């Protein structure tokens, strides 16, 4: 997940813990949510925040309920995948504004 967060601008970290990943995602979410670069950036911030929440939950439960921790880690990974797809989406030609005739 550290490599996935690097896509969004996180500094490379060698062997981070789940709590550290959660804080990185939280900081990135704040940066994306306060940007004025459009809806896709704000949506990415929301998804990064969702990943941070799931990572915080996994960090709180680490060492206790392994299936539950894995569930939260999967949710974080899915949120990061969705955030990446949100940034990589290209508007369809039909969605682009048409100049007046």
Residue, then its C-alpha position, 0 to 999 in steps of 0.5 A: x500500500x505504500x507504493x499505492x500511496x506514492x502514486x498520490x504524492x506520498x514520500x517513499x517509506x521503507x517498511x512502514x507500519x499500518x498506522x504510518x500508512x493511515x497517517x500518510x493517507x490522511x494527510x494526502x486526503x486533506x491535501x486533495x480535499x482542499x484542492x481547487x482543481x475539480x471534482x475528480x480531485x475532491x472525490x480522490x480526497x474522499x476515497x483517500x480518507x476512506x482508505x485512511x479510516x480503514x487503515x486506522x481500524x486495521x491498526x487498532x485491531x492488529x494482533x487480535x482479530x486477523x480476519x477483521x484486520x484483513x477485511x479492513x486492509x482489503x477495504x483500504x486497498x479497494x479505496x486506493x484502487x478507486x482513487x487511482x481510477x478516479x484520477x486516471x478517468x478521462x472525460x468522454x468526448x460526449x461529456x466535453x462542452x460544445x461551443x455555441x453555434 
